[in-house]
């Protein structure tokens, strides 16, 4: 039953409220500026005491053109010279943080995100990877991944990425429909996209993932069906199907999208239903939270073995890693804390010139935070929770500790989203699409910040 999925429109309409995506708990909205460098250093020391492997994330924020739907932290410029001083600062941050961490600990996961990571030149890509290896020990079998905009890559780019160590790629596609692409200012041909996928296969990348978005302007059921058919034919290992959250008050670039061009809520649900049907019929398994994977993919296998994890890059198989973030706005998880870097190039430059960590904010987790994070992580990754294990690990009587959650659990059970008793909670197929709602029952922060989150569907 683990990978079964039922889409109940009535329940979705009932529960389609705003809520977190839980790439962390507490979410970034709870981070605060009173978290300083001394706090980061303390948690780095705690991380060293615990040992274990590391994960590294590099934020490369530059994009040549703006995609109107994008809510990422990015810098739009056609001037490639901006990359050089930014990379010099990245190297300074690498040195500062490497000095705080036991670098004999292996790096088993490394990711470049953006922005558009391939905005930088081939030589700059090689230099950044060399500098990273100079400071950190990257394991031979590490997962080394990068986000690719096919408009900024070709077969030669993929060959270089493989040469310097990358073995996983994620491609942004969103929709092949020309009308939709024009409406979101992302003109991307099927040919250039498939050329990148073919090159990744030729160079034997471990995993190829593609990103799609439903709910974009001018999107239609027939048009997205055609996109899905083309994606299924391309046969990627993983597919992420994201809901477009139109929040123009928060994201300036989204103001370029006309609200009247967006599909209705009913049309969005139809596109989602079509997508689920096509992808599952094609053999993809629903991992959760917008993600589908082939049955033999590592995400699918990790979920079957209850060792799936979730972090700022989404689902992952490296639960034991502390994550160190580099670059503007990047977020890391080290020791018992989350820490985020400053947002602007100027702040980043000024702090690193003074040999200071470029921190903006963060949070030290309480015991209650760690307990709730574990519950939310297990529910969102496994679709079930062993209450006895939680009680034993955290030394609490679950029923009493979470007495305020039980009215919500009762309602979820009555609606067929889950089953529960004093030993376990099991999310049913009709509850899988609404897992964010279920997790919110254990989130002490989410209710007060709902206006800052997107809708769950």
BELNORGI-V568401 format. One record per pair of residues at least 24 apart in sequence whose ideal C-beta (glycine too) atoms are under 7 Angstrom apart, sorted by the first residue. I is the first residue (numbers start at 1). J is the second residue. D is the distance in Angstrom with one decimal. If there is no record, write none. Layout:
{{I	J	D} {I	J	D}}
//
This chain:
{{1	429	6.7} {2	383	6.4} {3	285	4.4} {3	286	5.7} {4	429	4.2} {5	276	6.1} {5	280	6.9} {5	286	4.7} {5	429	5.6} {5	432	5.2} {5	433	6.9} {6	429	4.1} {6	430	4.4} {7	273	5.3} {7	276	6.0} {7	433	6.2} {8	430	4.9} {9	269	5.8} {11	415	5.9} {11	430	6.2} {11	434	6.8} {12	269	6.6} {12	433	6.6} {12	434	7.0} {12	457	5.3} {15	434	5.0} {15	437	4.8} {15	456	6.9} {16	455	5.5} {16	456	6.1} {16	457	5.0} {17	450	6.9} {17	455	7.0} {17	456	6.5} {18	450	4.6} {18	453	4.2} {18	454	6.3} {18	455	5.6} {19	436	4.6} {19	437	6.5} {19	440	5.2} {19	446	5.9} {19	450	6.9} {19	453	5.3} {19	456	5.2} {20	436	6.8} {20	446	5.7} {20	453	5.6} {21	289	6.8} {22	310	6.5} {22	376	5.6} {22	380	5.6} {22	436	6.9} {22	439	5.8} {23	310	6.4} {23	311	6.2} {23	312	4.8} {23	314	6.8} {24	312	6.5} {24	333	6.9} {24	338	5.8} {25	369	7.0} {25	372	6.1} {25	373	4.1} {25	376	5.1} {25	443	7.0} {26	363	6.0} {26	369	5.8} {26	445	5.6} {27	445	7.0} {28	331	6.6} {28	340	6.6} {29	449	4.9} {29	452	5.8} {30	363	5.7} {30	445	5.5} {31	338	6.3} {31	340	5.8} {31	361	4.2} {31	362	5.4} {31	363	5.0} {32	361	5.7} {32	363	6.4} {33	360	6.8} {33	361	4.8} {35	339	6.6} {35	361	5.7} {35	362	3.4} {35	363	6.0} {35	364	6.8} {36	359	7.0} {37	356	6.5} {37	357	4.6} {37	359	6.0} {39	337	6.5} {39	362	6.6} {39	364	6.1} {40	339	5.3} {40	357	5.9} {40	359	6.1} {40	362	6.9} {41	100	6.0} {43	334	5.0} {43	335	3.0} {43	336	6.2} {43	337	4.1} {44	100	4.2} {44	101	5.9} {44	334	5.6} {44	335	6.5} {46	335	3.7} {46	336	6.5} {47	101	7.0} {47	322	4.8} {47	334	4.9} {47	335	4.5} {48	101	6.6} {48	102	4.6} {51	105	6.4} {52	105	6.7} {52	320	5.1} {52	321	7.0} {53	105	6.1} {53	106	5.0} {53	107	6.8} {53	108	4.2} {53	320	6.3} {53	321	5.2} {54	101	7.0} {54	105	5.3} {54	107	4.9} {54	321	5.9} {54	322	5.8} {54	324	6.3} {55	107	7.0} {55	108	6.9} {55	109	3.9} {55	318	5.9} {55	321	3.9} {55	322	7.0} {55	323	4.4} {56	107	5.6} {56	110	4.7} {56	132	6.9} {56	136	6.6} {56	324	5.5} {56	326	7.0} {57	111	5.1} {57	113	6.6} {57	312	6.9} {57	323	6.1} {57	325	4.8} {57	326	6.8} {57	330	5.8} {58	90	6.9} {58	112	4.9} {58	326	4.9} {58	327	5.7} {59	113	5.9} {59	114	7.0} {59	115	6.9} {59	325	7.0} {59	326	6.9} {59	327	3.4} {59	328	6.2} {59	329	6.1} {59	330	4.2} {60	112	5.9} {60	114	5.0} {60	115	5.0} {60	117	4.4} {60	119	6.6} {60	120	6.4} {60	327	6.6} {61	114	6.2} {61	115	4.0} {61	327	6.9} {61	328	5.9} {62	115	5.3} {62	116	6.3} {62	119	4.2} {63	114	6.9} {63	115	5.5} {63	116	4.8} {63	119	6.6} {64	116	6.9} {64	119	6.6} {64	152	6.7} {65	185	6.6} {66	185	6.3} {66	253	5.3} {67	184	5.7} {67	185	6.0} {67	186	4.5} {68	184	4.7} {68	185	5.0} {68	253	5.4} {68	254	6.3} {68	256	4.3} {68	257	5.1} {69	184	5.0} {69	213	6.5} {69	216	6.2} {69	244	5.7} {69	254	6.5} {69	257	6.8} {70	253	5.9} {71	251	4.7} {72	115	6.9} {73	328	6.9} {73	329	4.1} {73	343	6.8} {74	114	6.6} {74	115	4.8} {80	121	7.0} {83	119	6.5} {83	120	4.6} {83	124	6.1} {86	345	6.6} {87	120	6.9} {87	124	5.9} {87	128	6.2} {89	348	5.8} {89	349	5.9} {89	352	4.8} {90	128	6.9} {90	326	5.8} {90	327	5.9} {91	131	5.2} {92	352	4.5} {93	326	5.3} {93	352	6.2} {93	358	6.2} {94	131	6.1} {94	132	6.6} {94	135	5.1} {94	326	6.4} {95	135	6.5} {96	355	6.8} {96	357	6.0} {97	324	5.8} {98	135	3.9} {98	136	6.3} {101	324	6.9} {103	135	6.3} {103	136	5.4} {103	137	6.1} {104	137	6.2} {106	137	5.5} {106	139	4.1} {107	136	5.0} {107	137	6.4} {107	138	4.6} {107	139	6.2} {107	142	5.8} {108	139	5.1} {108	142	5.0} {108	143	6.9} {108	318	5.8} {108	321	6.2} {109	142	6.4} {109	143	4.9} {109	316	6.9} {109	318	4.7} {109	321	5.8} {110	138	6.4} {110	142	6.1} {110	144	4.7} {111	145	4.9} {111	313	5.6} {112	146	4.5} {112	147	6.8} {113	147	5.1} {114	147	5.7} {116	149	4.8} {116	152	5.2} {117	146	5.4} {117	147	5.9} {118	148	6.4} {118	149	6.8} {118	152	4.6} {118	153	5.1} {118	157	5.9} {119	152	6.3} {122	160	5.3} {125	160	6.7} {125	164	6.4} {126	164	5.5} {129	164	4.5} {129	165	6.0} {143	167	6.9} {143	168	5.9} {144	168	6.7} {145	169	6.7} {145	170	6.5} {147	172	7.0} {148	196	6.2} {150	188	6.1} {150	192	5.0} {150	193	4.4} {150	196	4.6} {151	188	5.6} {151	192	6.5} {153	196	5.4} {154	195	6.6} {155	195	6.4} {155	199	4.1} {158	196	6.2} {158	199	3.9} {158	200	5.5} {158	203	5.9} {159	203	6.1} {162	203	4.2} {162	205	6.8} {167	205	5.6} {167	206	4.6} {168	205	6.2} {168	206	5.5} {168	207	4.4} {169	200	5.4} {169	205	5.8} {169	208	5.9} {170	209	4.3} {170	211	6.6} {171	196	6.2} {171	197	6.9} {171	210	4.9} {171	211	6.9} {172	211	4.9} {173	210	5.2} {173	211	6.2} {173	212	6.0} {174	211	6.7} {174	212	6.1} {174	213	4.6} {174	216	6.7} {175	212	6.9} {175	213	6.8} {175	216	6.0} {175	219	6.3} {175	224	6.4} {175	227	5.2} {176	226	6.9} {176	227	4.5} {176	230	5.8} {177	219	6.9} {177	223	4.0} {177	227	6.4} {179	218	4.7} {180	216	5.2} {180	217	6.8} {180	218	5.2} {180	219	5.3} {180	223	6.8} {183	217	4.1} {183	218	4.8} {183	257	7.0} {183	261	6.0} {184	216	5.8} {184	217	6.6} {184	257	6.9} {190	230	6.3} {194	234	6.0} {197	234	5.5} {197	236	6.9} {207	237	4.7} {207	238	6.5} {207	297	7.0} {208	236	4.6} {208	237	5.4} {209	236	6.0} {209	237	6.4} {209	238	3.9} {209	240	6.6} {210	236	4.7} {210	239	5.7} {211	240	4.7} {211	242	6.6} {212	239	6.6} {212	240	6.9} {212	241	5.0} {213	242	4.9} {213	244	5.0} {214	241	6.4} {214	243	6.3} {214	244	6.8} {214	268	6.2} {214	271	4.6} {214	272	5.8} {214	275	6.4} {215	243	5.6} {215	244	3.7} {215	262	6.8} {215	263	6.1} {215	268	4.8} {216	244	5.2} {217	257	5.3} {217	258	6.4} {217	261	3.6} {217	262	5.4} {218	261	5.4} {219	263	5.4} {219	271	6.6} {221	270	5.5} {221	271	5.9} {221	274	6.1} {224	271	5.2} {224	274	6.9} {225	274	5.9} {228	275	6.1} {228	278	4.8} {232	278	6.7} {232	282	4.6} {237	293	6.6} {237	294	5.5} {237	297	5.1} {238	291	6.7} {238	292	6.8} {238	293	4.7} {238	297	6.1} {238	299	6.5} {239	279	6.3} {239	284	6.3} {239	292	4.6} {240	290	5.4} {240	291	5.5} {241	275	5.5} {241	290	5.2} {241	292	6.8} {242	290	5.2} {243	457	6.2} {245	454	3.2} {245	455	6.5} {247	454	6.6} {286	432	6.6} {287	315	5.8} {288	380	6.1} {288	381	7.0} {288	383	6.9} {288	432	6.5} {288	435	6.0} {289	380	6.3} {289	435	6.7} {291	315	5.5} {303	381	6.6} {303	382	6.9} {306	382	5.3} {308	381	3.9} {308	382	6.8} {309	377	6.9} {309	381	6.5} {310	377	5.9} {310	380	5.8} {310	381	5.9} {336	364	6.3} {336	365	4.6} {336	370	6.8} {337	362	5.7} {337	363	6.4} {337	364	4.9} {337	365	6.5} {338	362	5.5} {338	363	5.3} {372	442	5.3} {372	443	6.6} {372	444	6.7} {375	442	5.0} {376	439	4.6} {376	442	5.9} {376	443	6.8} {379	427	6.7} {379	435	6.5} {379	438	6.1} {379	439	5.5} {380	435	5.5} {380	439	5.8} {383	427	4.0} {383	432	6.2} {384	424	6.3} {384	425	6.4} {384	426	4.8} {384	427	6.4} {385	424	6.3} {385	425	4.3} {386	424	5.7} {387	422	6.4} {387	423	5.6} {387	424	5.8} {387	425	6.9} {388	423	5.9} {402	442	6.6} {405	441	4.5} {405	442	5.8} {408	441	4.1} {409	441	6.3} {412	438	6.1} {433	457	6.5}}
//
